[in-house]
Amino acid sequence: MRLAKVRKRSGQKVNYDREKIFNAIAGANRDASTPSDKLSAHDVERVTDSVEQAIAENEIIGVEAIQDQVEKSLMAHGFYDVAKQFIVYRQKHAQRRVAQKKLMDTYRDIFFADSVDIDLKRDNANINTDASMGIMLKLGAESSKYFVDNYVLPEEFVQADKENWIHIHDKDFSLITFNCCQIDLLKLFHGGFSTGHGFLREPNSIRSYASLACIAIQSNQNDMFQSGTLPQQCG
């Protein structure tokens, strides 16, 4: 066949590789709805052959054009369910490419924009995202969110979060630990409590109660993310 080069989405030209077409069809075949919809190995080879024949006269062809022909060839052979799975596969990967571009745009803002100019760098009051470590923490947080959205969460939850039907708080930590655990402060402070280094009486004023509440919540967070403990905070 004359086809010598394939133009990737980046514009880069690479050598034609029949195996990539075969593997793409085989991948869609694995997701067929029922066993009766699945193609045999011979069928996958036949469809691959027909794709090759259809694109053979091109010296250079784009990836999208090849994928269009895969869809056409699957349907021409009557393999409608596998064609559907291939279309779904393409859509998912297109969505991931869009998400990846968005992540790169977010990285650019984190690196080069000031926190006074964008909300992205002000969404955590505990982090100075204009400082070097704050930038690194923010880069890690946004990468984690991207991974959770695209490779972990069921698609319906991702979509619900995007459309603000639900809010997944601290999504970047969701694979590591639970965050913002609730503490029953009334139970904790009632009658006072021991820190291990001494005994604290029950607070008698709103000021001391609020101060102890902040320490308890901060300590609880440290227990999850660092190595601090309540006795160390209160001692």
N, C-alpha and C positions, 0 to 999 in steps of 0.2 A: 504494500500500500504506500501511497505517496506521503501520507501524513508523517511529518518528522518532528514537529514541535507542538507543545501545548502551552497556551498563554494562561498563566495563573492570574488570580484576581489582583495580585500586586503588580501585574505587568511583566513579571519575570517569565521568560520562556524556558521550558524544560523539555527533555526528551519524552516522546509518547511512551506510555507504559500500559499495555493491555491489562496487566494484572490489577491495576487500580480500578478499571471498569468492572472486571470480574468480581473483585472484592466488594465493590459498592452494591452490586446486584445481589451478591450472596448475603450481605448484611441486611438488606431489606427483606430478603427471603426468610431470614431467621426470625423476623418479627411478623411473619404471616399470621393472620387471624386464626386459622385452623390448620390442622395437618393436611387437609385436602387442598388447601390453597398453596402449599409449599411447592417449590420447583425442585425437580431432580437436578443432580449435578449436570446431567446432559442438557437440561433446559437452560440452566444458567450459562452454559457454554454457547448454546444456540442464540440466546439473547445477546451475549457479548459479541458473537460473530456478526449479528445483524447491525449492532451499533457501529462496529468497525467498518462494515460495508457502507453504511450511510455517511460516515465522516471521512471516508478514504480519500476523496478528491481534494481535501483541504491540505495545504502545506502547513498552515498554522491555524489552530482552532482554540477558542476559549473554553475554560472549564465549564462555564454555565451552558454553553452550546452542547457540550458532550452530555451533560446531565439532562438537558432537554431531550436529547435523542434517546437516552436510556428510558425515560418515561414513555416516549413514543413507541419504542421497540417492545417494551413490556406489554403495553396495551395492544399493539398490533398482533402479538402472540396470544392475546386473551388472558394474560396474567394480571387481571385488574387489581386484585388485592395486594399483590407485591408492588405494583405500580403505586398504589395508595401509600403503602409503607415507605416507599422511596421518596414520595412527595413530602410526607411528614418528616422524614429524615432531613431533607433539604431545608424545610422550614425551620426546624430546630437549630440547625447549624447556622442558618442565616440570622436567627435571633441571637445566637451566641456571638456571632461576629459583630452585630450591632452593640451588644453588651460589652464586648471587649473594647470596641472603639470608645464607648462611653467611659470605661474604666481608664483608658489612656488619657482621655480628656480630663478626667478627674485628677489623675496623677499630675498633669500639667498645671492645673489650678493649685494643687497642694504645694508643688514646688515653687511656682512663680507668682502666685497671687498673695496679697496681704489679707489677713483675717478680717480686717475692717471692710474689705470689699466683697467677700462672698460668705454666705451662710454656712457653706460646707465646712469651713475652718472654725466655725463658732458653735458647732452642735454639741460640744462637750466642754462644759465650763471648767473641768478639771485639767485640761490640757492646753498648753500654750503652743498652738500649731504654727507659730512663726519661729519657734525655736527648733534647733536641729532634731532633738529627740521627739518633740511633738510632731514634726513632719514625718519621722520614721514610724511613729505609732499610728498616725493617720493613714499612711500608705498601707501598713499592715491591716488596718481595720477595713479599708475599702477593698483590698484584695480578698479578705476573708468573706465579705458580703457577696462579692462576685462569685466565689467558689460555692457558697451555700445556695445562691439563687440558681446557678447553672448546673450544679452537679449533685446536690443533696436534696433540696426541698422538692416535694411533688409540685408539678407545674401549676395546679389550681391554687396552691397556697402562695406561690410567687406572684401570680396574677392578682390575687386578692390583696396582697400587700402593696403592689404597685398601684392598684386602683383605690387604696385607702379604705377597703372594707375591713381589713384587720391591720394591726401594727405589730411587727415582730421586733420587740425591744432588744437592743444589744445583739443584733443578728450576728455581728462579727465574733461574738463569744459563744454562740449557740452550740458549737461543736466541742467546746472546751469545758464549760461549766455553766451553771445557772447563775444569773446575776440579779442583783437587787432583791435578794431574799427578804421576805417580810419578817420583822422581829416584833413579837408581842411585848412592847415596852411596858405596858401596865403590869404584866406578869413578871417581867425582868426586874423592875424597880420596886415592886410591892414588898414592903418589909425590909428593903435593903438587900444587898448581895455581897458575896465574897469574891474578891479578885484573885485569890491565891496568895496575895501578898498583904492582905488586910481586908477589912470589912467596910463597905460603904453603906451608910444609912440611907433610907428612902429620901429622895430630894424633897425639900419643903417649898421651893420657889420655882416659878416657871423658868427662871434663868438657869438655875442649876439643873433642872429637869431637861431643858433643851440642850444644854452643854453635854450632859451624859448621853442623851439620845444621839447626838452627832458622833460622839466617841464610839458608842456601841455599833452604829451603822457603819462607820468607817472601819472599825475592827472586823466586822463581819465581812466586809469587802476585802480587807487585807487577808483574811483567812482563805479566801477563794483565789486571790490573784498573787499574793505575796506570802510572807511567812509570819506576819504579825498576829498577835492573839489579844483577846480582850484583857487579860491580866497585864500584859505589857503596856497596853494603851492606858489602862486606868491606874496602874501602879505608881 
